[in-house]
Amino acid sequence: MLASTAYDYLKAVKAQEIELGAVDMATFGLNLDGVYIYKNVNSNSQFMSLERIASGFYKVVADYYPMLVGRPAVSMNGKGVIIVDPDNLCMPDIAELTVNHHAEAFFETRDNVDQAKNTVKFFNLRKFYHDSGVNRLPKATYNRDNAAAIVRVIRFADSEYVALYISMSHVLFDGLGATMFFNNWAECTRNLDNPSHTLQNPPVNDRKVVTDYFDTVTAVEPPHTKHLKEQSTVPIMPTPDNFAPILIATPGNPAFEEQHLLHFTPDKLEQVRQDIDKTQTTNLTLAVLLSKVVLQAGIQAFNSMPKWSYVMFPYDCRK
């Protein structure tokens, strides 16, 4: 159990409401996670202590990332928002567990693509689940675990290595943003003994730069296409004004991960592309056509037409 001093950092969290844009909502229900391995080179008995890791986490959240303790909701005007209420924080799930195996049992060495460089060592998570006795590490999704972030400090039979598992809601970060958060968390943890310390590269939390751009994009009505095997045609579907009421669970709406979902592998998508037009390159037109095919596949798989067809395609908004 954590000491009360770790939670004291959260007293600095201020009440606020952060509106989510189209890009934020596109990732609702998804998560970012990873396992990071640290070596105790100095044989320090306090290496990666749970108390210090949690304290650093709460401090960086309170000072720079209050969204991590907010709760998703649908505003009065139907927009998705994160509400940060100091009296009702969405607390991260931070704990530690011990595995009765040496850490090296889960390491895997692979050749580097650049032969001039050393081999690369990976932590084989699949082998970890199979051999360690840990069935599955939890995923951070607001609807399922009621937490925006889950942290596990994993200790092994030997004290030389400690693993740090982190899972966060994708609504909060993209990959680069998550990496920046991780580095800022580490910096805060290293400087806990210096109350006046501030981050060297603090995050920019103004989401309007991206939100204002993408929220002005008009949805494209996909052209009519026949099913690949001409077994069905596509009914006309309206385009929703926003996806917040669809993706954020409400009393009359199931959680995103509880709804019918279809997964298409890259190979299957390429096969679809070839069937549509062998000369077609990856562009907006292809995305529209694939959206239509996904809708048709959904109708065939579930024998009913969904109210909305929700299809995501990756897009780098920095370019």
Buried (B, 14 or more C-beta within 10 A) or exposed (E): EBEEEBBEBBEEBEEBEBBBBBBBBBBBBBBBBBBEBEEBEEEEEEBBBBBBBBBBBBBBBBBBBBBBBBBBBBEEEEBBBBBBBBEEBBBBBBEBBEBEBEBEBBBEEEEEEEEEEEEEEEBBBEEBBEEBEBEEBBBBBBBBBEBBBBBBBBBBEEEBBBBBBBBBBBBBBBEEBBEBBBBBBBBBBEBBEEEEBEBEEEBEEEBEEBBEEBBEEEEEEBEEBEBEEEEEEBEEBEEBEBBBBBBBBEEEBEBBBEBEEEEBEEEEBEEBBEEBEEEEEEEEBBBBBBBBBBBBBBBEEEEEEEEBBBBEEEEEEEE
